[in-house]
Amino acid sequence: MAAAYLDFGDTSELMRAISRGDAPPPIGFRGTGRLRQPVWSKATMDHFAASIGKGDLKQGEDLLCLV
């Protein structure tokens, strides 16, 4: 669900982005052994999603001026 929420094609793509530092890592893990699953903070994912693309616009520029 985290991969879909952050708009990655699949979990492998999300894991590669995490290893490059392009996506937030999980905050912990749930379960043990083979059933161990990563857990993400929704607030961290929301902050990451909100920050995507902010560097693409010049300061003071908004999307309406690009249309």
CHARMM-style PDB file with segment names, atoms N, HN, CA, C and O in Angstrom:
ATOM      1  N   MET     1       0.824  -1.193   0.000  1.00  0.00      PROA
ATOM      2  CA  MET     1       0.000   0.000   0.000  1.00  0.00      PROA
ATOM      3  C   MET     1       0.870   1.260   0.000  1.00  0.00      PROA
ATOM      4  O   MET     1       0.502   2.276  -0.589  1.00  0.00      PROA
ATOM      5  N   ALA     2       2.023   1.182   0.665  1.00  0.00      PROA
ATOM      6  HN  ALA     2       2.322   0.356   1.144  1.00  0.00      PROA
ATOM      7  CA  ALA     2       2.906   2.351   0.707  1.00  0.00      PROA
ATOM      8  C   ALA     2       3.409   2.698  -0.687  1.00  0.00      PROA
ATOM      9  O   ALA     2       3.496   3.876  -1.032  1.00  0.00      PROA
ATOM     10  N   ALA     3       3.741   1.696  -1.491  1.00  0.00      PROA
ATOM     11  HN  ALA     3       3.670   0.739  -1.210  1.00  0.00      PROA
ATOM     12  CA  ALA     3       4.218   1.947  -2.852  1.00  0.00      PROA
ATOM     13  C   ALA     3       3.137   2.641  -3.678  1.00  0.00      PROA
ATOM     14  O   ALA     3       3.426   3.597  -4.398  1.00  0.00      PROA
ATOM     15  N   ALA     4       1.923   2.179  -3.581  1.00  0.00      PROA
ATOM     16  HN  ALA     4       1.688   1.402  -2.996  1.00  0.00      PROA
ATOM     17  CA  ALA     4       0.821   2.796  -4.320  1.00  0.00      PROA
ATOM     18  C   ALA     4       0.549   4.207  -3.807  1.00  0.00      PROA
ATOM     19  O   ALA     4       0.314   5.117  -4.602  1.00  0.00      PROA
ATOM     20  N   TYR     5       0.578   4.398  -2.500  1.00  0.00      PROA
ATOM     21  HN  TYR     5       0.769   3.659  -1.854  1.00  0.00      PROA
ATOM     22  CA  TYR     5       0.310   5.709  -1.910  1.00  0.00      PROA
ATOM     23  C   TYR     5       1.330   6.746  -2.384  1.00  0.00      PROA
ATOM     24  O   TYR     5       0.996   7.908  -2.612  1.00  0.00      PROA
ATOM     25  N   LEU     6       2.591   6.297  -2.527  1.00  0.00      PROA
ATOM     26  HN  LEU     6       2.863   5.353  -2.342  1.00  0.00      PROA
ATOM     27  CA  LEU     6       3.654   7.212  -2.967  1.00  0.00      PROA
ATOM     28  C   LEU     6       3.821   7.211  -4.483  1.00  0.00      PROA
ATOM     29  O   LEU     6       4.749   7.829  -5.004  1.00  0.00      PROA
ATOM     30  N   ASP     7       2.933   6.524  -5.191  1.00  0.00      PROA
ATOM     31  HN  ASP     7       2.179   6.022  -4.768  1.00  0.00      PROA
ATOM     32  CA  ASP     7       2.872   6.497  -6.649  1.00  0.00      PROA
ATOM     33  C   ASP     7       4.063   5.796  -7.291  1.00  0.00      PROA
ATOM     34  O   ASP     7       4.568   6.237  -8.323  1.00  0.00      PROA
ATOM     35  N   PHE     8       4.510   4.704  -6.676  1.00  0.00      PROA
ATOM     36  HN  PHE     8       4.100   4.345  -5.837  1.00  0.00      PROA
ATOM     37  CA  PHE     8       5.522   3.852  -7.282  1.00  0.00      PROA
ATOM     38  C   PHE     8       4.804   2.693  -7.963  1.00  0.00      PROA
ATOM     39  O   PHE     8       3.734   2.278  -7.518  1.00  0.00      PROA
ATOM     40  N   GLY     9       5.380   2.174  -9.028  1.00  0.00      PROA
ATOM     41  HN  GLY     9       6.249   2.512  -9.390  1.00  0.00      PROA
ATOM     42  CA  GLY     9       4.749   1.102  -9.794  1.00  0.00      PROA
ATOM     43  C   GLY     9       4.583  -0.187  -9.010  1.00  0.00      PROA
ATOM     44  O   GLY     9       3.569  -0.871  -9.151  1.00  0.00      PROA
ATOM     45  N   ASP    10       5.565  -0.528  -8.188  1.00  0.00      PROA
ATOM     46  HN  ASP    10       6.389   0.028  -8.074  1.00  0.00      PROA
ATOM     47  CA  ASP    10       5.489  -1.737  -7.376  1.00  0.00      PROA
ATOM     48  C   ASP    10       6.426  -1.608  -6.179  1.00  0.00      PROA
ATOM     49  O   ASP    10       7.119  -0.601  -6.031  1.00  0.00      PROA
ATOM     50  N   THR    11       6.444  -2.625  -5.333  1.00  0.00      PROA
ATOM     51  HN  THR    11       5.882  -3.443  -5.453  1.00  0.00      PROA
ATOM     52  CA  THR    11       7.257  -2.548  -4.122  1.00  0.00      PROA
ATOM     53  C   THR    11       8.751  -2.568  -4.432  1.00  0.00      PROA
ATOM     54  O   THR    11       9.542  -1.988  -3.687  1.00  0.00      PROA
ATOM     55  N   SER    12       9.147  -3.222  -5.512  1.00  0.00      PROA
ATOM     56  HN  SER    12       8.505  -3.693  -6.117  1.00  0.00      PROA
ATOM     57  CA  SER    12      10.570  -3.230  -5.898  1.00  0.00      PROA
ATOM     58  C   SER    12      11.040  -1.829  -6.250  1.00  0.00      PROA
ATOM     59  O   SER    12      12.143  -1.431  -5.878  1.00  0.00      PROA
ATOM     60  N   GLU    13      10.217  -1.087  -6.957  1.00  0.00      PROA
ATOM     61  HN  GLU    13       9.321  -1.411  -7.259  1.00  0.00      PROA
ATOM     62  CA  GLU    13      10.544   0.291  -7.309  1.00  0.00      PROA
ATOM     63  C   GLU    13      10.649   1.160  -6.053  1.00  0.00      PROA
ATOM     64  O   GLU    13      11.530   2.015  -5.958  1.00  0.00      PROA
ATOM     65  N   LEU    14       9.755   0.942  -5.100  1.00  0.00      PROA
ATOM     66  HN  LEU    14       9.040   0.248  -5.177  1.00  0.00      PROA
ATOM     67  CA  LEU    14       9.805   1.670  -3.832  1.00  0.00      PROA
ATOM     68  C   LEU    14      11.091   1.341  -3.081  1.00  0.00      PROA
ATOM     69  O   LEU    14      11.738   2.245  -2.552  1.00  0.00      PROA
ATOM     70  N   MET    15      11.475   0.068  -3.023  1.00  0.00      PROA
ATOM     71  HN  MET    15      10.949  -0.667  -3.452  1.00  0.00      PROA
ATOM     72  CA  MET    15      12.686  -0.333  -2.312  1.00  0.00      PROA
ATOM     73  C   MET    15      13.932   0.281  -2.952  1.00  0.00      PROA
ATOM     74  O   MET    15      14.849   0.693  -2.241  1.00  0.00      PROA
ATOM     75  N   ARG    16      13.977   0.347  -4.281  1.00  0.00      PROA
ATOM     76  HN  ARG    16      13.232   0.012  -4.859  1.00  0.00      PROA
ATOM     77  CA  ARG    16      15.111   0.989  -4.963  1.00  0.00      PROA
ATOM     78  C   ARG    16      15.154   2.476  -4.629  1.00  0.00      PROA
ATOM     79  O   ARG    16      16.235   3.025  -4.416  1.00  0.00      PROA
ATOM     80  N   ALA    17      14.004   3.134  -4.580  1.00  0.00      PROA
ATOM     81  HN  ALA    17      13.126   2.688  -4.753  1.00  0.00      PROA
ATOM     82  CA  ALA    17      13.942   4.558  -4.244  1.00  0.00      PROA
ATOM     83  C   ALA    17      14.396   4.794  -2.807  1.00  0.00      PROA
ATOM     84  O   ALA    17      15.071   5.785  -2.526  1.00  0.00      PROA
ATOM     85  N   ILE    18      14.037   3.906  -1.907  1.00  0.00      PROA
ATOM     86  HN  ILE    18      13.488   3.102  -2.135  1.00  0.00      PROA
ATOM     87  CA  ILE    18      14.470   4.028  -0.509  1.00  0.00      PROA
ATOM     88  C   ILE    18      15.985   3.893  -0.426  1.00  0.00      PROA
ATOM     89  O   ILE    18      16.637   4.656   0.287  1.00  0.00      PROA
ATOM     90  N   SER    19      16.549   2.932  -1.147  1.00  0.00      PROA
ATOM     91  HN  SER    19      16.019   2.312  -1.726  1.00  0.00      PROA
ATOM     92  CA  SER    19      18.003   2.726  -1.089  1.00  0.00      PROA
ATOM     93  C   SER    19      18.766   3.910  -1.685  1.00  0.00      PROA
ATOM     94  O   SER    19      19.899   4.174  -1.283  1.00  0.00      PROA
ATOM     95  N   ARG    20      18.159   4.630  -2.640  1.00  0.00      PROA
ATOM     96  HN  ARG    20      17.238   4.416  -2.966  1.00  0.00      PROA
ATOM     97  CA  ARG    20      18.782   5.826  -3.229  1.00  0.00      PROA
ATOM     98  C   ARG    20      18.538   7.066  -2.369  1.00  0.00      PROA
ATOM     99  O   ARG    20      19.168   8.102  -2.581  1.00  0.00      PROA
ATOM    100  N   GLY    21      17.632   6.963  -1.407  1.00  0.00      PROA
ATOM    101  HN  GLY    21      17.121   6.122  -1.235  1.00  0.00      PROA
ATOM    102  CA  GLY    21      17.281   8.115  -0.587  1.00  0.00      PROA
ATOM    103  C   GLY    21      16.198   8.970  -1.216  1.00  0.00      PROA
ATOM    104  O   GLY    21      15.986  10.109  -0.799  1.00  0.00      PROA
ATOM    105  N   ASP    22      15.506   8.430  -2.220  1.00  0.00      PROA
ATOM    106  HN  ASP    22      15.678   7.505  -2.558  1.00  0.00      PROA
ATOM    107  CA  ASP    22      14.451   9.161  -2.924  1.00  0.00      PROA
ATOM    108  C   ASP    22      13.061   8.887  -2.374  1.00  0.00      PROA
ATOM    109  O   ASP    22      12.078   9.389  -2.920  1.00  0.00      PROA
ATOM    110  N   ALA    23      12.955   8.110  -1.317  1.00  0.00      PROA
ATOM    111  HN  ALA    23      13.754   7.702  -0.874  1.00  0.00      PROA
ATOM    112  CA  ALA    23      11.670   7.807  -0.687  1.00  0.00      PROA
ATOM    113  C   ALA    23      11.926   7.586   0.800  1.00  0.00      PROA
ATOM    114  O   ALA    23      13.023   7.187   1.189  1.00  0.00      PROA
ATOM    115  N   PRO    24      10.917   7.845   1.631  1.00  0.00      PROA
ATOM    116  CA  PRO    24      11.115   7.672   3.071  1.00  0.00      PROA
ATOM    117  C   PRO    24      11.195   6.194   3.457  1.00  0.00      PROA
ATOM    118  O   PRO    24      10.429   5.376   2.948  1.00  0.00      PROA
ATOM    119  N   PRO    25      12.117   5.854   4.350  1.00  0.00      PROA
ATOM    120  CA  PRO    25      12.204   4.457   4.807  1.00  0.00      PROA
ATOM    121  C   PRO    25      11.082   4.142   5.788  1.00  0.00      PROA
ATOM    122  O   PRO    25      10.460   5.056   6.330  1.00  0.00      PROA
ATOM    123  N   PRO    26      10.820   2.872   6.020  1.00  0.00      PROA
ATOM    124  CA  PRO    26       9.816   2.519   7.023  1.00  0.00      PROA
ATOM    125  C   PRO    26      10.284   2.940   8.408  1.00  0.00      PROA
ATOM    126  O   PRO    26      11.484   3.036   8.666  1.00  0.00      PROA
ATOM    127  N   ILE    27       9.324   3.193   9.301  1.00  0.00      PROA
ATOM    128  HN  ILE    27       8.349   3.116   9.091  1.00  0.00      PROA
ATOM    129  CA  ILE    27       9.685   3.610  10.660  1.00  0.00      PROA
ATOM    130  C   ILE    27       9.931   2.414  11.563  1.00  0.00      PROA
ATOM    131  O   ILE    27      10.454   2.559  12.667  1.00  0.00      PROA
ATOM    132  N   GLY    28       9.557   1.247  11.099  1.00  0.00      PROA
ATOM    133  HN  GLY    28       9.131   1.129  10.201  1.00  0.00      PROA
ATOM    134  CA  GLY    28       9.751   0.035  11.892  1.00  0.00      PROA
ATOM    135  C   GLY    28       9.213  -1.168  11.147  1.00  0.00      PROA
ATOM    136  O   GLY    28       8.849  -1.090   9.973  1.00  0.00      PROA
ATOM    137  N   PHE    29       9.171  -2.284  11.860  1.00  0.00      PROA
ATOM    138  HN  PHE    29       9.466  -2.347  12.813  1.00  0.00      PROA
ATOM    139  CA  PHE    29       8.675  -3.516  11.262  1.00  0.00      PROA
ATOM    140  C   PHE    29       7.698  -4.188  12.209  1.00  0.00      PROA
ATOM    141  O   PHE    29       7.803  -4.059  13.428  1.00  0.00      PROA
ATOM    142  N   ARG    30       6.741  -4.912  11.628  1.00  0.00      PROA
ATOM    143  HN  ARG    30       6.656  -5.017  10.637  1.00  0.00      PROA
ATOM    144  CA  ARG    30       5.722  -5.630  12.392  1.00  0.00      PROA
ATOM    145  C   ARG    30       5.875  -7.116  12.072  1.00  0.00      PROA
ATOM    146  O   ARG    30       6.088  -7.483  10.916  1.00  0.00      PROA
ATOM    147  N   GLY    31       5.772  -7.948  13.064  1.00  0.00      PROA
ATOM    148  HN  GLY    31       5.599  -7.650  14.003  1.00  0.00      PROA
ATOM    149  CA  GLY    31       5.873  -9.384  12.862  1.00  0.00      PROA
ATOM    150  C   GLY    31       7.303  -9.886  13.028  1.00  0.00      PROA
ATOM    151  O   GLY    31       8.221  -9.122  13.327  1.00  0.00      PROA
ATOM    152  N   THR    32       7.465 -11.192  12.824  1.00  0.00      PROA
ATOM    153  HN  THR    32       6.719 -11.813  12.581  1.00  0.00      PROA
ATOM    154  CA  THR    32       8.775 -11.808  12.953  1.00  0.00      PROA
ATOM    155  C   THR    32       9.019 -12.774  11.806  1.00  0.00      PROA
ATOM    156  O   THR    32       8.085 -13.242  11.155  1.00  0.00      PROA
ATOM    157  N   GLY    33      10.283 -13.059  11.574  1.00  0.00      PROA
ATOM    158  HN  GLY    33      11.042 -12.678  12.103  1.00  0.00      PROA
ATOM    159  CA  GLY    33      10.645 -14.044  10.558  1.00  0.00      PROA
ATOM    160  C   GLY    33      10.155 -13.663   9.177  1.00  0.00      PROA
ATOM    161  O   GLY    33      10.263 -12.510   8.759  1.00  0.00      PROA
ATOM    162  N   ARG    34       9.617 -14.641   8.477  1.00  0.00      PROA
ATOM    163  HN  ARG    34       9.529 -15.578   8.816  1.00  0.00      PROA
ATOM    164  CA  ARG    34       9.149 -14.417   7.103  1.00  0.00      PROA
ATOM    165  C   ARG    34       7.897 -13.546   7.048  1.00  0.00      PROA
ATOM    166  O   ARG    34       7.561 -13.011   5.992  1.00  0.00      PROA
ATOM    167  N   LEU    35       7.211 -13.402   8.170  1.00  0.00      PROA
ATOM    168  HN  LEU    35       7.484 -13.837   9.028  1.00  0.00      PROA
ATOM    169  CA  LEU    35       5.992 -12.595   8.214  1.00  0.00      PROA
ATOM    170  C   LEU    35       6.281 -11.136   8.551  1.00  0.00      PROA
ATOM    171  O   LEU    35       5.352 -10.339   8.688  1.00  0.00      PROA
ATOM    172  N   ARG    36       7.545 -10.780   8.683  1.00  0.00      PROA
ATOM    173  HN  ARG    36       8.300 -11.427   8.571  1.00  0.00      PROA
ATOM    174  CA  ARG    36       7.936  -9.409   9.033  1.00  0.00      PROA
ATOM    175  C   ARG    36       7.570  -8.449   7.899  1.00  0.00      PROA
ATOM    176  O   ARG    36       7.928  -8.671   6.742  1.00  0.00      PROA
ATOM    177  N   GLN    37       6.858  -7.389   8.247  1.00  0.00      PROA
ATOM    178  HN  GLN    37       6.567  -7.209   9.186  1.00  0.00      PROA
ATOM    179  CA  GLN    37       6.414  -6.411   7.259  1.00  0.00      PROA
ATOM    180  C   GLN    37       6.826  -5.007   7.680  1.00  0.00      PROA
ATOM    181  O   GLN    37       6.747  -4.673   8.862  1.00  0.00      PROA
ATOM    182  N   PRO    38       7.269  -4.169   6.721  1.00  0.00      PROA
ATOM    183  CA  PRO    38       7.623  -2.791   7.060  1.00  0.00      PROA
ATOM    184  C   PRO    38       6.384  -1.971   7.392  1.00  0.00      PROA
ATOM    185  O   PRO    38       5.294  -2.231   6.883  1.00  0.00      PROA
ATOM    186  N   VAL    39       6.571  -0.969   8.260  1.00  0.00      PROA
ATOM    187  HN  VAL    39       7.456  -0.758   8.673  1.00  0.00      PROA
ATOM    188  CA  VAL    39       5.486  -0.075   8.663  1.00  0.00      PROA
ATOM    189  C   VAL    39       5.954   1.355   8.407  1.00  0.00      PROA
ATOM    190  O   VAL    39       7.043   1.746   8.830  1.00  0.00      PROA
ATOM    191  N   TRP    40       5.119   2.136   7.708  1.00  0.00      PROA
ATOM    192  HN  TRP    40       4.235   1.819   7.365  1.00  0.00      PROA
ATOM    193  CA  TRP    40       5.433   3.531   7.418  1.00  0.00      PROA
ATOM    194  C   TRP    40       4.523   4.442   8.226  1.00  0.00      PROA
ATOM    195  O   TRP    40       3.392   4.077   8.548  1.00  0.00      PROA
ATOM    196  N   SER    41       5.014   5.607   8.543  1.00  0.00      PROA
ATOM    197  HN  SER    41       5.932   5.903   8.282  1.00  0.00      PROA
ATOM    198  CA  SER    41       4.203   6.637   9.179  1.00  0.00      PROA
ATOM    199  C   SER    41       3.453   7.391   8.078  1.00  0.00      PROA
ATOM    200  O   SER    41       4.068   7.872   7.126  1.00  0.00      PROA
ATOM    201  N   LYS    42       2.143   7.495   8.205  1.00  0.00      PROA
ATOM    202  HN  LYS    42       1.644   7.105   8.978  1.00  0.00      PROA
ATOM    203  CA  LYS    42       1.364   8.215   7.198  1.00  0.00      PROA
ATOM    204  C   LYS    42       1.784   9.680   7.143  1.00  0.00      PROA
ATOM    205  O   LYS    42       1.810  10.277   6.066  1.00  0.00      PROA
ATOM    206  N   ALA    43       2.110  10.262   8.290  1.00  0.00      PROA
ATOM    207  HN  ALA    43       2.088   9.778   9.164  1.00  0.00      PROA
ATOM    208  CA  ALA    43       2.544  11.654   8.317  1.00  0.00      PROA
ATOM    209  C   ALA    43       3.844  11.835   7.529  1.00  0.00      PROA
ATOM    210  O   ALA    43       4.006  12.827   6.818  1.00  0.00      PROA
ATOM    211  N   THR    44       4.765  10.884   7.653  1.00  0.00      PROA
ATOM    212  HN  THR    44       4.633  10.078   8.230  1.00  0.00      PROA
ATOM    213  CA  THR    44       6.025  10.945   6.906  1.00  0.00      PROA
ATOM    214  C   THR    44       5.764  10.815   5.414  1.00  0.00      PROA
ATOM    215  O   THR    44       6.363  11.530   4.610  1.00  0.00      PROA
ATOM    216  N   MET    45       4.868   9.902   5.042  1.00  0.00      PROA
ATOM    217  HN  MET    45       4.382   9.322   5.696  1.00  0.00      PROA
ATOM    218  CA  MET    45       4.556   9.732   3.616  1.00  0.00      PROA
ATOM    219  C   MET    45       3.849  10.967   3.071  1.00  0.00      PROA
ATOM    220  O   MET    45       4.115  11.375   1.941  1.00  0.00      PROA
ATOM    221  N   ASP    46       2.947  11.573   3.855  1.00  0.00      PROA
ATOM    222  HN  ASP    46       2.730  11.241   4.773  1.00  0.00      PROA
ATOM    223  CA  ASP    46       2.271  12.799   3.418  1.00  0.00      PROA
ATOM    224  C   ASP    46       3.271  13.929   3.219  1.00  0.00      PROA
ATOM    225  O   ASP    46       3.179  14.671   2.242  1.00  0.00      PROA
ATOM    226  N   HSD    47       4.223  14.067   4.133  1.00  0.00      PROA
ATOM    227  HN  HSD    47       4.298  13.463   4.926  1.00  0.00      PROA
ATOM    228  CA  HSD    47       5.246  15.110   4.023  1.00  0.00      PROA
ATOM    229  C   HSD    47       6.104  14.876   2.781  1.00  0.00      PROA
ATOM    230  O   HSD    47       6.417  15.822   2.059  1.00  0.00      PROA
ATOM    231  N   PHE    48       6.486  13.626   2.529  1.00  0.00      PROA
ATOM    232  HN  PHE    48       6.231  12.858   3.116  1.00  0.00      PROA
ATOM    233  CA  PHE    48       7.273  13.290   1.345  1.00  0.00      PROA
ATOM    234  C   PHE    48       6.492  13.611   0.071  1.00  0.00      PROA
ATOM    235  O   PHE    48       7.029  14.226  -0.850  1.00  0.00      PROA
ATOM    236  N   ALA    49       5.216  13.190   0.020  1.00  0.00      PROA
ATOM    237  HN  ALA    49       4.780  12.691   0.769  1.00  0.00      PROA
ATOM    238  CA  ALA    49       4.395  13.428  -1.166  1.00  0.00      PROA
ATOM    239  C   ALA    49       4.196  14.916  -1.418  1.00  0.00      PROA
ATOM    240  O   ALA    49       4.169  15.352  -2.569  1.00  0.00      PROA
ATOM    241  N   ALA    50       4.057  15.695  -0.358  1.00  0.00      PROA
ATOM    242  HN  ALA    50       4.078  15.340   0.577  1.00  0.00      PROA
ATOM    243  CA  ALA    50       3.859  17.137  -0.501  1.00  0.00      PROA
ATOM    244  C   ALA    50       5.125  17.835  -0.983  1.00  0.00      PROA
ATOM    245  O   ALA    50       5.051  18.882  -1.627  1.00  0.00      PROA
ATOM    246  N   SER    51       6.288  17.261  -0.675  1.00  0.00      PROA
ATOM    247  HN  SER    51       6.348  16.411  -0.152  1.00  0.00      PROA
ATOM    248  CA  SER    51       7.543  17.914  -1.049  1.00  0.00      PROA
ATOM    249  C   SER    51       7.996  17.566  -2.465  1.00  0.00      PROA
ATOM    250  O   SER    51       8.912  18.202  -2.986  1.00  0.00      PROA
ATOM    251  N   ILE    52       7.380  16.578  -3.094  1.00  0.00      PROA
ATOM    252  HN  ILE    52       6.636  16.061  -2.671  1.00  0.00      PROA
ATOM    253  CA  ILE    52       7.767  16.186  -4.451  1.00  0.00      PROA
ATOM    254  C   ILE    52       7.476  17.329  -5.413  1.00  0.00      PROA
ATOM    255  O   ILE    52       6.363  17.852  -5.449  1.00  0.00      PROA
ATOM    256  N   GLY    53       8.465  17.707  -6.178  1.00  0.00      PROA
ATOM    257  HN  GLY    53       9.369  17.282  -6.148  1.00  0.00      PROA
ATOM    258  CA  GLY    53       8.289  18.721  -7.202  1.00  0.00      PROA
ATOM    259  C   GLY    53       8.411  20.148  -6.735  1.00  0.00      PROA
ATOM    260  O   GLY    53       8.361  21.062  -7.557  1.00  0.00      PROA
ATOM    261  N   LYS    54       8.573  20.378  -5.430  1.00  0.00      PROA
ATOM    262  HN  LYS    54       8.614  19.635  -4.762  1.00  0.00      PROA
ATOM    263  CA  LYS    54       8.677  21.759  -4.962  1.00  0.00      PROA
ATOM    264  C   LYS    54       9.909  22.453  -5.519  1.00  0.00      PROA
ATOM    265  O   LYS    54       9.895  23.671  -5.698  1.00  0.00      PROA
ATOM    266  N   GLY    55      10.954  21.723  -5.792  1.00  0.00      PROA
ATOM    267  HN  GLY    55      10.965  20.734  -5.646  1.00  0.00      PROA
ATOM    268  CA  GLY    55      12.170  22.314  -6.334  1.00  0.00      PROA
ATOM    269  C   GLY    55      12.066  22.647  -7.809  1.00  0.00      PROA
ATOM    270  O   GLY    55      12.948  23.311  -8.355  1.00  0.00      PROA
ATOM    271  N   ASP    56      10.996  22.195  -8.469  1.00  0.00      PROA
ATOM    272  HN  ASP    56      10.280  21.656  -8.025  1.00  0.00      PROA
ATOM    273  CA  ASP    56      10.843  22.427  -9.901  1.00  0.00      PROA
ATOM    274  C   ASP    56      10.379  23.840 -10.230  1.00  0.00      PROA
ATOM    275  O   ASP    56      10.640  24.321 -11.333  1.00  0.00      PROA
ATOM    276  N   LEU    57       9.701  24.517  -9.311  1.00  0.00      PROA
ATOM    277  HN  LEU    57       9.489  24.126  -8.416  1.00  0.00      PROA
ATOM    278  CA  LEU    57       9.185  25.852  -9.559  1.00  0.00      PROA
ATOM    279  C   LEU    57      10.106  26.895  -8.935  1.00  0.00      PROA
ATOM    280  O   LEU    57      10.661  26.681  -7.858  1.00  0.00      PROA
ATOM    281  N   LYS    58      10.258  27.995  -9.605  1.00  0.00      PROA
ATOM    282  HN  LYS    58       9.807  28.168 -10.480  1.00  0.00      PROA
ATOM    283  CA  LYS    58      11.028  29.094  -9.034  1.00  0.00      PROA
ATOM    284  C   LYS    58      10.211  29.726  -7.924  1.00  0.00      PROA
ATOM    285  O   LYS    58       8.981  29.663  -7.933  1.00  0.00      PROA
ATOM    286  N   GLN    59      10.897  30.336  -6.966  1.00  0.00      PROA
ATOM    287  HN  GLN    59      11.896  30.387  -6.959  1.00  0.00      PROA
ATOM    288  CA  GLN    59      10.189  30.959  -5.854  1.00  0.00      PROA
ATOM    289  C   GLN    59       9.246  32.036  -6.371  1.00  0.00      PROA
ATOM    290  O   GLN    59       9.637  32.865  -7.194  1.00  0.00      PROA
ATOM    291  N   GLY    60       8.022  32.027  -5.898  1.00  0.00      PROA
ATOM    292  HN  GLY    60       7.704  31.354  -5.230  1.00  0.00      PROA
ATOM    293  CA  GLY    60       7.025  33.004  -6.314  1.00  0.00      PROA
ATOM    294  C   GLY    60       6.269  32.594  -7.559  1.00  0.00      PROA
ATOM    295  O   GLY    60       5.279  33.237  -7.908  1.00  0.00      PROA
ATOM    296  N   GLU    61       6.699  31.548  -8.237  1.00  0.00      PROA
ATOM    297  HN  GLU    61       7.503  31.026  -7.953  1.00  0.00      PROA
ATOM    298  CA  GLU    61       6.039  31.098  -9.454  1.00  0.00      PROA
ATOM    299  C   GLU    61       4.934  30.111  -9.054  1.00  0.00      PROA
ATOM    300  O   GLU    61       5.129  29.303  -8.147  1.00  0.00      PROA
ATOM    301  N   ASP    62       3.806  30.171  -9.708  1.00  0.00      PROA
ATOM    302  HN  ASP    62       3.647  30.828 -10.445  1.00  0.00      PROA
ATOM    303  CA  ASP    62       2.746  29.217  -9.409  1.00  0.00      PROA
ATOM    304  C   ASP    62       2.358  28.496 -10.696  1.00  0.00      PROA
ATOM    305  O   ASP    62       2.810  28.856 -11.783  1.00  0.00      PROA
ATOM    306  N   LEU    63       1.525  27.487 -10.560  1.00  0.00      PROA
ATOM    307  HN  LEU    63       1.158  27.195  -9.677  1.00  0.00      PROA
ATOM    308  CA  LEU    63       1.154  26.659 -11.706  1.00  0.00      PROA
ATOM    309  C   LEU    63       0.346  27.420 -12.750  1.00  0.00      PROA
ATOM    310  O   LEU    63       0.446  27.109 -13.937  1.00  0.00      PROA
ATOM    311  N   LEU    64      -0.448  28.402 -12.349  1.00  0.00      PROA
ATOM    312  HN  LEU    64      -0.529  28.654 -11.385  1.00  0.00      PROA
ATOM    313  CA  LEU    64      -1.255  29.149 -13.322  1.00  0.00      PROA
ATOM    314  C   LEU    64      -0.407  29.874 -14.330  1.00  0.00      PROA
ATOM    315  O   LEU    64      -0.809  30.005 -15.486  1.00  0.00      PROA
ATOM    316  N   CYS    65       0.765  30.356 -13.931  1.00  0.00      PROA
ATOM    317  HN  CYS    65       1.092  30.250 -12.992  1.00  0.00      PROA
ATOM    318  CA  CYS    65       1.610  31.073 -14.884  1.00  0.00      PROA
ATOM    319  C   CYS    65       2.269  30.135 -15.874  1.00  0.00      PROA
ATOM    320  O   CYS    65       2.810  30.581 -16.886  1.00  0.00      PROA
ATOM    321  N   LEU    66       2.232  28.838 -15.596  1.00  0.00      PROA
ATOM    322  HN  LEU    66       1.793  28.475 -14.774  1.00  0.00      PROA
ATOM    323  CA  LEU    66       2.833  27.861 -16.508  1.00  0.00      PROA
ATOM    324  C   LEU    66       1.856  27.373 -17.565  1.00  0.00      PROA
ATOM    325  O   LEU    66       2.260  26.709 -18.519  1.00  0.00      PROA
ATOM    326  N   VAL    67       0.575  27.693 -17.410  1.00  0.00      PROA
ATOM    327  HN  VAL    67       0.246  28.233 -16.635  1.00  0.00      PROA
ATOM    328  CA  VAL    67      -0.441  27.209 -18.334  1.00  0.00      PROA
ATOM    329  C   VAL    67      -0.582  28.141 -19.504  1.00  0.00      PROA
ATOM    330  OT1 VAL    67      -1.396  27.896 -20.394  1.00  0.00      PROA
TER     331      VAL     67
END
